């Protein structure tokens, strides 16, 4: 026998109309809505919350993983288009366009789980992956397919990039603040490793079954993931967002600071992941690098949870500052390898970049939930502490998606910078120097803001661009939750 748990509908915690749901998420009339969710309550978490959260996290990872595979398919496919007489810059456009579309889609995708339910939107967004997979097969099947149609097909792959924002915005509601570093890290890493899956599996699929199979092979997996989300995931009433509330994240200084830094970390990860197969083909022709490039995305994905854990322990800005300095050194090393025509040096430098980009992804992203929960607690407002924390989590979910959208633009900028550099000078050296300068700038921004917040703390308050106090700690400690 299951006890129905319903949260009272208040101004601070709106509960949209619908069927009431039980604690296990199985509501009457076939619904899967959870009406009451308090992950910060220790007893609730032990008895019910942890089990339900892990089940939703599992299927969120599966769906997001496939989103990344479809999003980055063209990173491998472009290497096989040598018979189409496309220029290197045209091929880099095919790699860059999914990043641009995916970044734009992340904004509406951020708010979709709150509007339609996390489970419902996961099913829909997963099924949408069928479109780019099928169109890719159509494009490569005909040797006379025009370039504009290739651009259109590549653009639809951006649907896979949007999945990350909705997945992260949804999962943040299921976990208490003290566990969000690990939970968001696992969710993100499970998706990020989809890039590695594509770059490992697709070359063998193409050599065995042909180029069209690069898209078609994912169709049964997409259908299976959508079915799993339909049967095993849940919607949270408490995650519902008031119509004007998501835009409050746009006014918070924290959102824009972390977004700028996230361009350098996640933008680098997705940009380098999608560009590396084509980049190695251009810089070092005749090598079999396409069979090994999956290692970069794999290293970056595996490092992301480590970044979240390090931020939990040492603070977000401390980890991020050190990380950007390492990224600057890595990109400078890649530039030196290009100048010295060192294939091994180039690969090692990029592996270092993937490692540090992964760590930086976790450390920068981890700041957001704690920052916004602390902001909600400081500002007060209607309701008790539980309701203020819930309000902070809803605002953090909006910020998570906005930051991921802006950061994903970095993938577009990376590919366009490489394409322009190669087109103008014949190699990627100019772009690599530009990346180095940006990482140094990000490190300086992180250091300056950390010092300002430290002074504000000693003065009795901590502010970042008017965004609010960070739980009585400077930004270096923003990655720690108030529950820890």
N, C-alpha and C positions, 0 to 999 in steps of 0.2 A: 504494500500500500504506500502511495507516494503523497507527501504533503505539498499542497500548492503554496508557493511563496510569492506574494505579490507586493511590489513596492508601491507606496502611496504616490499618486500623481501630484506633484508639486511644481511650482514655477521653476525651481532649480533642477528638477529631475523629471522632465516631461515623459509621460508614458503614452504613446500613441494607442488609439483604440485597436482592439483585436482580441483574439482568443487568449484566455489565460493559459499559462504554461506551467508545468511542474518543474521541480528543481533539476530533473534530468534533461530538460529541454523538450520533452515530448508533450506538446499540448493537445487538447482535444481537437477533433475535426481535422486530424492529420497535420496540424501545425507543429513547428519546432521553434517556438518562442519561449525564451526564459524571461519571466517577469521580474525576478528579483536576483540581483547579482552583487555580492559583496566580497570580492577577492581579498580585501584588506582585513576581513574578519578571520582570525586564526581558526576558529572552530568551523566556520563555513568552508574555509579553504581545505581543511583536512577531510571533512566529511563528504563534500560534494565538489567544491571548486576545482581542485587539482585534477581530478579525473576528467571532468568535462573540458577543462582548459587544454589538457594534453591531447584529447581526442580532436578538438578543433584545430590545435596547432599542427597535428599530423597531416590532416587533409589540406590545411592551408599551405603547408610546405609542398605537398604534391602538386597542387594547382599552380603555385607560384613557380615551382621548378619548371613545369611545362611552359609557363608564360615566358620565362627566360630563354628556353630552348627555341621557341618560335621567334622571339624578339631578335635573337642573334643568329638565326639560320643563314642570313645573307653573308655573314663573316666568312663562312666556308664556301658557300655557293659561288661567290664572286671569283674565287681562285680558279674555278672550273669554267669560267666564261671567256677564256683566251681566244676561242674561235669566233667570238662575236665582234671583234674589232673595236671594242670599247677602249678608250684611253684610261690611263691610271686614275686621272681625276674623275672620270665618269664612274669608274668602279668604286672609288671612295665615296661618291655620292650615294650609291646603292647601299653602302655600309652605314653611312651617316643618317640617311633619311629615317630609318626605323627609330633611331635614338631621338630625333627631333619630334616625331609623332608620338612616341611613347612618353616623352617628357610632358607634352601638352595634355595628353590624355590622363596623366596622373592627377591633374587638378580635379576634374569631375569624378574620377575613380576614387579619390580620397573621401568624398562625401557620400558615395553610393551606398556603402554598408550601413551608414546611419539612416539613410532614406529608405532603403529597400530591405535591410537585414543582411548581416554578414554572410550567412549561409546562402540566402537567395542570390546575392550578387556574385558569390564565388561560383555558383553553378552557371550563371549567365556569362560571366567574364571568361570562364573556362571554355564554354561552348563557342564563344566568339573566336577562339584560336583556330577553329576549323577553317575560317575564311582565308587567312594568309597562307596556311599550309596547302590548301587546294590551289590557290592562285599561283603559288610558286611552281607547282607541278605543271600548271597550264602554261606559264610563261616559258619555261625551259624546254617544253615538249616540242615547240615549233621553232626551227632555225631562223625563220623570218620574223619572229616577234620583235616589234620596234622597241627602241630604248625607252620611250615614254611609258609603255606598258610595264616594263621592268621597274621603272620608278614607282608606278602605281602599286604594283605588287609588293615592293619593298616597303612602301609607306604603310600598307595594312599590317605588316609585321609589328608596327608600333602598338597594336592591340595587346601584344604580350608584355610590353613595357609598362602598360597601365596597371597590370595585375599587382605589381609590387606595392603600389600606394594603397590600394584597397585592402590588400592582405595585411599590411603592417598596421593600418588604421583600425582594422577589425581586431587583430590579436592583442593590441595594447589594452583593450577593455577586459580581456579575460584574466590578466595577471595582476597581482599586487605590485606596487612600485618597487619593492625590494627584489622582485624576481624578473623585472622587465628587461634588465640588461642581458641576461641569458636567454630569455624567451624571444626577444626581438632579434638577438644575434643568431639563434638557431633558425628562426623563420627566414631571416634575410639570407643566411648562408645556404640554407636549403634551396632557395630560389637562385642565388648567384651561381651555385654549382651547375645549374642548367646550362650555362655557357660552356663549361667544361664538357658536359655530356654531349653537346652538339659537336664540339670540335674533336672529340674522341670518336664518336660513333658515325657521324655523317660521312667522313671520307671513306670509311669502309662500306657504308651503305651505297654510296655513289659508285664505288668501284665494282660492287657486286650486282646492284640492281638498276643503276643508271641515275642520272641527275634528278629526274622527276621524283624518285623515291625519297629524296632529301626532305620533301614536304609530306608526302603521303604516309611515311612510316610513323608519323606522330599521331595520325588520326585515331587509331584504337586506344592509344594511351590517353588522349584528350577526353574521349567518351568515357573511359573508365574513371578518370579523375572527377569528371562532372557527376557521375553516378555516386561516387564515394562522398562527395560534398553534399549531394542531395540527401543521402541516407544518414550521414554521420555528423554533419555540422549543425550549428544552432544559430539562431538570431537572438540578440540581447535587446530587450526593451530599454534598459538603462543606457544603451549606447546611442539612443535616438538623440539627434541634435536639433535644437531650435533653428529655424530658417536663417536667422541673422548671426548665430553664434560662430559658425566656421570662419567668418570673415574677421572675427576678433583676432585670430592668429596672424592676420596680415599686419595688424597694428603693433604687434609685439616685436621689440628689438631682437629678442632671442631668435625668433624665426628667421630673420634676415641674416644675422650673424652666422648661425649654423648652416644656412643655405649656401652662403658664400664658401664656407669651408667644405661643405659637402660636394660642391662642384669639383674641388680639388681631389677629394677622396673617391667618392662613388663615380663622378664624371670620368676620372682617370681609369677606374676599374673597367667600366663598361666601354669606354673609348678604346683603351688598349686591348681589351678582350676582343672586340669586334674588328679592330684594325690590324692586329698582329699577323694573322695569316697572310693577308694581302701585303702588309708592310715587309715581311720577310721575303716574299716572292719578288718584290720590287728591289729591295736593298741587296739581297743575296740570291740572285736567280740560280736555278739549277739545284737548290737544296731540297731536301725532303722535309722541310720544317713543318709542313701542314700536319704531319702526323704527331708532332710533339707540342704544338701550341696550346693544347688543352691543359698542359701543366700550369701555365700562368693563371688561368681562370680558376683552376682547382686550388692553387696555393692561396690566391686572394679570397676565395670563398671560405676556405678552412680557417683563415686568419681572422675573419670577421667576428666570430664569437669571442676570440681572444681579445680583440679590441674592446668589446663590451665588458668583459671580465676585468681587464686592466683599468678601464674607466671606473668601474664599480669600486676598485680598490684604491687607485691612486688619483682619481679625478679626471674629468673629461679634458680640460684644457692642457694639463700637464702631459698626458699621453698624446694629444693631438699636436701640440707644439713639437715634441721630439719627433713625432712621425713625419711632419712636414719637412723638417730638416733632413731626415733620411730620404724622403722622396726627392728633394732637390738634388741630393748627392746621386741618387739612382738615375735621374734623367740626365744629369751631367755626365755620368758614366756611359749612358747609352749614346750621347752625342760623341764622346771620345771614341767609342767603338765604331761608330759610323765613319768618323774621320780616319781611323786606323784600319778600316775594312776588316774588323775582327768579328766574325760570326759568333764565336763562343762568348766573347765579351759582351756583345749585344744581347744575347739570350740571358746571360747572368744578370745584366743590369735590369732587364725587364722582369725577371723573376723577383728581384729585389723590389721593383716598383709594385708588382702585384702583391707581394707580402705586405708592404707598408700601406698600400691603398686599402687592403682588406682590414688591417688593424685600424686605420683611420676611419673607415666606414662605421665600425662598431663604436669607436670612442666618440665620434661626433653625434651619431644618432642617439646614443644612450643619454645624452644630456637632456633631450627634449621632454620626456615624461616627467622627470624630477623637477625640471624648471617650471613647468606649467602647473603641476600640483602644488608646488611651493608658492607660486604666484597666487593661486586660488585661495590657499590657506591664509596668506598674508592680507589679501584684499578683503577677506570676509565675505559678506553678502548674505542672502537668505539661506536658511537651512543650517543644519548642524555640521560637524566636521566631516561626517561620512558623505553628506551631500556636496560639500565644497570639494572634497577629493574627487568625487564623481564628475563634478563640473570641470575640474582641472584635467581629468583624464580625457573628457570629451574635447576640450580645447587642444590638448596634446595630440590627440588623434588627427585633428585638422592640421596642426603644424607638421606632424610626421609626413603627411601626404604632400603638403606644399614644399617642404624641404626636399623630399624625394623627387618632386617634379622639377624643381630648379636644378638640383644636382644632376639629374639625368640629362639636362641640356649640355653638361660637360662632355658626354659621349659624342654629341653632335659636333661640338667645337673641336674636340681632339681629332676626329676624322677629317673635318674640313681643314684644320691647320696642317695636318699631314699631307692631304691632297694638294693644298696650295703650295706648300713647301717643296714637294716633289715636282710639281708642275713648273715652279719658278726656278729652282736651283738644281733639280735632278736628284736630290736626296732629302731626308727628313731632318737634317741638322738644324735648320732654322726653327722648325716646330719644337724640337727638343729643348732648345735654348729658351723658347718662350714658355714651355712648361716649367722649366727650372725657375724662371723669374716669378711665375705665378705661385709656386710652392713657397718661395722665400717670402712673398707678400703675405700669403696665408699664415705663415709662421709668425710674421711680425704682427699681424692683426690679432692672433691668438695671444701673443705675449703682452701686447699693450692692453687688451681688454682684461686679461688676468690681473695685471698690475692695478688697473683702475678699480676692479671689483674688490681687490684686497684692501685698498685704501678705504673704499666705501664700507667695507665690513668693520674696519677699525673705528669708523665714524658712527657705526650703529645701524647702517642700512646698506643694502647692496642693490645697485641699479645698473641696468644695461639698456641704454637708449630709451629710458622711461618704461622699460618692460616690467620692472618690478624686482623685488627682493628675492634672492635665491636661497630661501630657507635658512638664512643666517650664515651662509657660507659663500666663499668666492667661487668663481667659475671653475677653478681647478677642482673643486669638490662637487660641482653640479651633477656629476654622474652618480653621486650617492643618493639613495632614496631616504626620505624622512623616516621610513620604517626600519632602516637597517641599524 
